[in-house]
Amino acid sequence: MTREEKSKVIENLTAQLTDSPIIYLADISGLNALQSSNLRRACFKAGVKIAVVKNTLLEKAMESSDKDFGALPETLKGNTSIMTSDTGNAPAKVIKEFRKKSEKPLLKGAYIEEAVYVGDDQLENLVNIKSKEEVIGDIIGLLQSPAKNVISALKSGGTTIAGLVKTLQERG
């Protein structure tokens, strides 16, 4: 690979790192062609992009990026694949599901919305991270709860003010 090709790859990786709020690093070495194909298919279905990268080029891209990757560059040893997604736990779920049939991929680390996770032991924590949509749904549910209580109080008290006051007094 020439210097120009390397610099182009680093430039592309830097852009990918900058654009992606969710970045996972995994080791998929040892997977045969069929397993690799199945992993790529599972990633595609989950909306996860996966690519095998050279450690030195990825490290240079991390240095060029404006993000703070903490200890992630230290995990760049051996085979490294980069997984990117718009959903924080999607790559973790793909890895966990795939490991039911295989020992790999191993999680090296992850960068999720400025938080850095290092090590395969973090996989369970990452699987349990809620997506933005799930958090919004939880907040909406919490906000709707008091409104539902008031509406049910109004309905149960009937149409009289005395009934309403009595119902609110009982609930208070």
Backbone bond lengths (Angstrom), bond angles and torsions (degrees), N, CA, C in turn:
res aa  C-N    CA-C-N  psi(-1)  N-CA   C-N-CA  omega(-1)  CA-C   N-CA-C  phi
1 M - - - 1.446 - - 1.533 108.83 -
2 T 1.318 117.32 128.22 1.458 121.03 -178.24 1.533 110.34 -77.48
3 R 1.339 114.92 167.47 1.463 119.49 178.68 1.523 111.24 -59.97
4 E 1.321 116.69 -39.86 1.465 121.18 -179.70 1.524 110.66 -63.13
5 E 1.330 116.13 -42.47 1.464 120.39 179.08 1.529 110.36 -64.71
6 K 1.332 116.25 -42.33 1.466 120.31 178.70 1.525 111.07 -62.41
7 S 1.331 116.14 -44.77 1.463 118.76 -178.82 1.524 110.94 -65.70
8 K 1.331 117.22 -33.73 1.468 121.30 177.08 1.535 109.91 -66.40
9 V 1.340 116.89 -43.41 1.468 121.41 178.56 1.528 109.86 -62.78
10 I 1.332 116.82 -44.23 1.470 121.05 179.17 1.527 110.04 -61.93
11 E 1.319 116.07 -41.81 1.472 121.05 178.44 1.533 110.98 -61.40
12 N 1.329 116.68 -44.77 1.470 121.16 178.52 1.525 111.63 -65.01
13 L 1.339 116.23 -43.33 1.476 120.31 178.44 1.531 111.17 -63.55
14 T 1.333 116.56 -40.90 1.466 120.49 178.69 1.523 110.31 -61.39
15 A 1.333 116.53 -43.29 1.466 120.75 178.07 1.523 110.56 -62.72
16 Q 1.336 116.20 -41.73 1.467 120.98 179.36 1.535 110.37 -63.69
17 L 1.321 117.41 -42.68 1.464 121.65 179.35 1.528 111.06 -65.77
18 T 1.319 115.88 -38.81 1.463 120.65 -179.77 1.523 111.75 -67.96
19 D 1.332 116.21 -39.68 1.465 121.53 -176.53 1.524 113.71 -79.00
20 S 1.322 117.65 -20.77 1.466 120.97 -174.11 1.524 111.90 -99.34
21 P 1.342 117.99 120.62 1.460 119.77 175.71 1.535 112.00 -78.71
22 I 1.353 115.90 -17.28 1.465 121.62 -177.70 1.526 108.91 -121.48
23 I 1.335 116.79 117.55 1.469 121.40 -178.57 1.523 108.86 -134.69
24 Y 1.317 115.74 124.16 1.470 121.54 176.74 1.527 108.23 -115.87
25 L 1.312 116.26 143.73 1.460 122.19 173.09 1.526 107.02 -115.96
26 A 1.330 115.44 128.97 1.463 119.96 -176.85 1.518 110.62 -136.94
27 D 1.314 115.38 157.43 1.463 123.18 175.55 1.522 107.67 -106.07
28 I 1.344 116.15 114.86 1.467 119.55 179.53 1.530 111.21 -113.24
29 S 1.332 116.32 15.93 1.465 119.20 -179.64 1.524 109.76 -62.23
30 G 1.306 115.71 146.82 1.460 120.18 178.30 1.516 113.37 92.67
31 L 1.320 118.42 -9.28 1.466 119.67 176.43 1.529 108.36 -78.60
32 N 1.326 116.17 136.31 1.462 118.76 177.07 1.532 109.30 -78.53
33 A 1.313 117.06 178.22 1.466 121.99 -175.82 1.532 111.96 -59.08
34 L 1.324 116.96 -43.06 1.457 120.65 -179.25 1.529 110.99 -65.35
35 Q 1.338 116.44 -44.81 1.466 120.28 179.13 1.532 111.05 -63.34
36 S 1.327 116.77 -41.96 1.469 120.81 178.21 1.519 110.66 -61.52
37 S 1.313 115.45 -42.49 1.465 120.63 178.70 1.528 110.51 -63.69
38 N 1.320 116.94 -43.12 1.466 121.17 178.54 1.536 111.30 -64.20
39 L 1.338 116.70 -39.02 1.460 120.70 178.07 1.530 110.04 -64.42
40 R 1.323 116.61 -45.23 1.470 120.22 178.90 1.525 110.80 -61.78
41 R 1.318 116.79 -39.90 1.465 121.58 178.81 1.536 110.27 -64.32
42 A 1.329 116.75 -43.55 1.469 121.24 178.86 1.534 110.47 -63.51
43 C 1.318 116.42 -39.72 1.468 120.81 177.88 1.527 110.28 -63.93
44 F 1.326 116.32 -44.77 1.464 120.77 -179.57 1.532 110.71 -59.58
45 K 1.340 116.28 -44.93 1.472 120.78 -179.73 1.526 111.64 -62.75
46 A 1.339 116.98 -32.43 1.463 121.54 -177.67 1.529 112.57 -89.91
47 G 1.322 117.45 1.11 1.462 120.50 -179.22 1.516 113.48 75.35
48 V 1.332 115.60 29.44 1.462 121.83 -179.24 1.527 108.56 -110.34
49 K 1.326 115.91 130.92 1.468 120.26 175.60 1.522 107.59 -94.53
50 I 1.339 115.73 135.84 1.465 120.13 -179.42 1.519 109.38 -130.20
51 A 1.332 116.17 139.71 1.460 121.15 177.74 1.524 108.95 -151.86
52 V 1.329 115.84 141.53 1.457 121.13 175.00 1.522 106.69 -83.85
53 V 1.323 116.39 133.79 1.463 120.77 -176.95 1.530 110.75 -129.90
54 K 1.323 114.07 157.15 1.465 119.57 174.34 1.520 107.93 -81.14
55 N 1.320 116.15 133.35 1.463 121.04 -176.84 1.524 113.11 -57.90
56 T 1.326 117.14 -44.52 1.466 119.86 -177.24 1.527 111.11 -64.54
57 L 1.318 116.70 -39.64 1.467 119.91 179.89 1.531 110.65 -69.57
58 L 1.331 116.78 -40.17 1.460 120.46 178.30 1.525 110.62 -65.60
59 E 1.317 116.98 -39.22 1.459 120.53 178.83 1.529 110.69 -62.74
60 K 1.329 116.69 -42.39 1.471 120.59 178.04 1.529 110.43 -65.81
61 A 1.330 117.08 -37.05 1.463 120.91 177.98 1.532 110.10 -65.99
62 M 1.337 116.51 -38.84 1.470 120.33 177.78 1.528 110.80 -63.47
63 E 1.341 115.57 -40.20 1.466 120.05 178.57 1.524 110.71 -65.50
64 S 1.341 116.86 -36.92 1.465 121.67 -178.70 1.526 112.06 -74.44
65 S 1.318 116.66 -23.90 1.462 121.24 -177.80 1.525 110.26 -72.53
66 D 1.326 116.08 155.57 1.458 120.42 178.59 1.526 112.71 -85.50
67 K 1.336 117.36 1.14 1.467 121.67 -179.75 1.528 110.69 -87.89
68 D 1.337 115.10 153.18 1.461 121.20 175.94 1.524 108.22 -98.50
69 F 1.325 116.57 106.10 1.461 121.65 -176.66 1.521 113.14 -89.03
70 G 1.318 117.80 4.69 1.459 121.20 176.10 1.517 112.60 53.99
71 A 1.335 116.93 -123.12 1.465 122.85 -176.41 1.529 113.12 -88.76
72 L 1.326 118.65 2.35 1.471 119.68 -178.22 1.525 114.18 -58.81
73 P 1.349 120.18 -41.56 1.470 118.29 179.25 1.533 113.75 -57.87
74 E 1.328 116.78 -25.93 1.469 120.67 179.14 1.526 112.17 -70.12
75 T 1.347 117.46 -17.67 1.464 121.12 -179.85 1.530 112.07 -84.94
76 L 1.318 116.90 -4.21 1.468 120.69 -175.20 1.528 111.40 -80.54
77 K 1.310 114.82 74.75 1.466 122.57 176.03 1.515 106.77 -133.96
78 G 1.315 116.66 144.97 1.463 119.83 -179.75 1.526 111.46 70.75
79 N 1.321 115.57 -153.46 1.463 121.73 -178.20 1.532 109.90 -76.64
80 T 1.334 116.81 131.91 1.465 120.04 179.51 1.518 110.74 -131.77
81 S 1.315 114.65 131.74 1.460 121.55 172.75 1.515 107.07 -118.27
82 I 1.317 115.50 142.67 1.458 120.49 177.55 1.523 108.08 -106.14
83 M 1.315 115.53 131.84 1.466 122.04 179.17 1.518 107.37 -120.44
84 T 1.335 117.00 126.13 1.456 121.01 178.69 1.523 109.76 -122.62
85 S 1.330 114.19 151.47 1.458 119.64 -176.73 1.522 109.19 -159.13
86 D 1.323 116.45 165.76 1.459 121.53 173.77 1.529 110.44 -95.20
87 T 1.328 116.70 -12.19 1.467 122.07 -179.39 1.528 108.58 -110.32
88 G 1.328 116.34 126.59 1.462 121.88 -173.29 1.507 116.54 -56.83
89 N 1.340 117.13 -36.41 1.460 118.63 -175.26 1.532 113.77 -103.54
90 A 1.316 118.87 -0.49 1.471 120.73 -176.90 1.535 113.07 -60.19
91 P 1.339 119.49 -49.93 1.476 118.02 178.49 1.529 112.56 -61.92
92 A 1.332 117.38 -37.55 1.475 120.76 179.30 1.519 110.32 -63.27
93 K 1.324 116.91 -41.16 1.469 120.53 178.90 1.523 110.78 -65.15
94 V 1.341 117.11 -40.09 1.471 120.45 178.17 1.524 109.97 -62.60
95 I 1.329 116.53 -45.88 1.471 120.74 -179.82 1.529 110.14 -61.54
96 K 1.327 116.67 -47.80 1.472 120.36 -177.85 1.524 110.78 -61.43
97 E 1.325 117.04 -45.97 1.463 121.56 -179.38 1.533 110.32 -63.67
98 F 1.334 116.98 -42.24 1.460 120.77 -178.20 1.524 111.33 -67.09
99 R 1.321 116.89 -31.58 1.463 120.48 -178.16 1.522 112.90 -74.79
100 K 1.305 117.70 -4.33 1.465 119.19 173.31 1.527 109.98 -69.61
101 K 1.348 117.05 -24.28 1.466 122.11 -178.10 1.530 112.69 -110.41
102 S 1.332 117.50 -13.13 1.457 121.31 -173.75 1.530 109.80 -147.50
103 E 1.333 116.62 158.98 1.462 120.14 178.36 1.520 111.48 -78.03
104 K 1.302 117.06 -20.86 1.459 122.42 -177.62 1.518 108.51 -111.38
105 P 1.287 120.56 162.26 1.461 129.19 2.71 1.533 112.17 -78.50
106 L 1.325 113.86 151.84 1.456 121.09 175.09 1.524 108.16 -100.12
107 L 1.298 116.74 134.84 1.460 120.99 178.75 1.520 109.59 -78.79
108 K 1.324 116.36 122.58 1.460 120.75 175.29 1.519 110.01 -87.94
109 G 1.325 115.53 -41.37 1.455 119.87 -179.32 1.512 110.55 177.70
110 A 1.327 115.46 172.72 1.459 120.48 -179.56 1.519 110.22 -149.16
111 Y 1.322 114.81 150.16 1.461 123.31 173.81 1.517 105.73 -121.10
112 I 1.335 116.52 114.14 1.457 120.69 -176.88 1.519 108.85 -128.97
113 E 1.329 114.87 110.63 1.472 120.58 176.98 1.527 111.09 46.81
114 E 1.305 118.14 51.76 1.467 126.22 176.26 1.529 114.61 78.08
115 A 1.324 118.86 -0.85 1.465 121.39 175.65 1.531 108.39 -100.13
116 V 1.325 116.34 138.70 1.465 121.63 -178.03 1.529 109.33 -111.96
117 Y 1.333 115.17 131.70 1.464 122.69 177.48 1.524 106.73 -121.60
118 V 1.328 116.74 130.28 1.460 120.37 -178.92 1.524 109.71 -123.66
119 G 1.332 115.54 130.18 1.456 120.95 174.19 1.516 113.56 106.63
120 D 1.323 114.40 150.28 1.463 121.99 -178.66 1.530 111.40 -66.83
121 D 1.331 117.00 -23.86 1.467 120.38 -179.84 1.536 112.34 -68.56
122 Q 1.316 117.70 -11.02 1.471 122.43 179.01 1.534 112.68 -85.20
123 L 1.332 117.37 -6.26 1.467 121.36 -174.20 1.531 112.14 -55.66
124 E 1.317 117.77 -46.42 1.469 120.61 -177.45 1.525 111.05 -63.22
125 N 1.336 116.87 -40.28 1.467 120.49 176.99 1.526 110.79 -61.29
126 L 1.319 116.00 -40.98 1.466 120.93 -177.81 1.528 111.53 -69.90
127 V 1.320 117.21 -35.48 1.468 120.77 177.96 1.527 109.67 -62.05
128 N 1.336 116.43 -35.36 1.461 121.35 -175.54 1.527 114.72 -84.79
129 I 1.333 117.27 -2.61 1.468 120.04 176.90 1.525 108.21 -65.95
130 K 1.319 115.86 135.03 1.460 119.27 179.39 1.523 109.49 -85.45
131 S 1.334 114.87 144.50 1.456 119.90 177.07 1.525 108.86 -75.21
132 K 1.306 115.96 165.46 1.458 121.56 178.68 1.532 110.62 -56.30
133 E 1.329 116.23 -42.39 1.459 121.07 -179.19 1.533 111.41 -64.44
134 E 1.344 116.79 -39.49 1.462 120.79 179.27 1.530 111.11 -65.61
135 V 1.327 116.63 -40.42 1.466 120.71 179.35 1.527 109.81 -66.24
136 I 1.328 117.00 -43.30 1.467 120.74 177.99 1.526 110.07 -60.67
137 G 1.332 117.11 -42.90 1.462 121.54 177.53 1.527 111.87 -59.79
138 D 1.336 116.41 -42.19 1.469 120.56 178.10 1.530 110.96 -63.06
139 I 1.325 116.43 -43.23 1.466 120.72 -179.57 1.523 110.53 -64.34
140 I 1.320 116.75 -44.06 1.468 120.72 178.61 1.527 109.90 -60.77
141 G 1.317 116.88 -42.92 1.461 120.95 177.95 1.521 111.99 -60.22
142 L 1.345 116.19 -41.75 1.464 120.12 178.67 1.526 111.47 -66.94
143 L 1.327 116.20 -38.71 1.463 120.02 179.97 1.525 111.79 -69.95
144 Q 1.327 116.57 -33.30 1.460 120.37 -178.79 1.523 111.84 -74.86
145 S 1.300 117.94 -26.60 1.459 122.39 -175.17 1.534 113.20 -56.36
146 P 1.356 120.40 -51.99 1.470 119.19 178.92 1.532 112.49 -62.80
147 A 1.320 117.39 -37.66 1.459 120.41 179.07 1.526 110.41 -63.23
148 K 1.301 117.53 -39.40 1.465 121.16 178.69 1.528 110.75 -64.58
149 N 1.335 116.45 -38.19 1.470 120.22 178.41 1.525 111.13 -63.01
150 V 1.323 117.22 -43.43 1.464 120.92 179.77 1.527 109.92 -64.80
151 I 1.331 116.35 -44.26 1.466 120.16 -179.56 1.525 110.60 -62.69
152 S 1.316 117.32 -43.75 1.469 119.11 179.35 1.523 111.12 -66.21
153 A 1.332 117.48 -34.09 1.464 120.78 177.01 1.523 110.19 -64.96
154 L 1.322 115.31 -40.93 1.468 119.30 178.90 1.522 111.06 -64.55
155 K 1.331 115.77 -41.64 1.465 120.13 -179.09 1.523 111.85 -68.74
156 S 1.320 117.44 -41.60 1.456 120.47 -174.64 1.521 112.40 -72.82
157 G 1.322 117.27 -26.61 1.451 120.64 -179.05 1.514 113.02 -79.43
158 G 1.291 116.55 -4.54 1.457 119.95 -178.35 1.513 110.06 77.74
159 T 1.289 116.15 -158.50 1.459 120.15 -175.20 1.521 112.57 -98.18
160 T 1.322 118.59 -3.07 1.461 120.34 -177.67 1.513 110.53 -90.39
161 I 1.292 116.02 146.95 1.460 121.54 178.64 1.524 109.73 -66.80
162 A 1.325 116.87 -37.59 1.468 120.25 179.22 1.530 110.60 -60.98
163 G 1.346 116.16 -41.53 1.468 120.79 178.25 1.515 111.51 -64.47
164 L 1.329 116.87 -38.84 1.463 122.26 179.22 1.523 110.31 -65.18
165 V 1.323 116.33 -47.82 1.457 120.59 -179.65 1.523 110.27 -61.45
166 K 1.318 116.35 -42.79 1.461 120.77 179.92 1.530 110.74 -61.86
167 T 1.345 116.87 -44.06 1.469 121.39 -179.58 1.518 110.83 -63.86
168 L 1.335 116.95 -44.82 1.459 120.12 -179.91 1.528 111.02 -66.19
169 Q 1.334 116.63 -35.67 1.452 121.02 178.71 1.524 111.31 -65.52
170 E 1.351 116.24 -39.61 1.466 121.42 178.89 1.524 111.05 -66.16
171 R 1.327 117.05 -37.46 1.472 120.75 -177.93 1.523 110.87 -77.66
172 G 1.307 117.77 -29.53 1.477 122.20 -176.20 1.463 111.20 -75.61
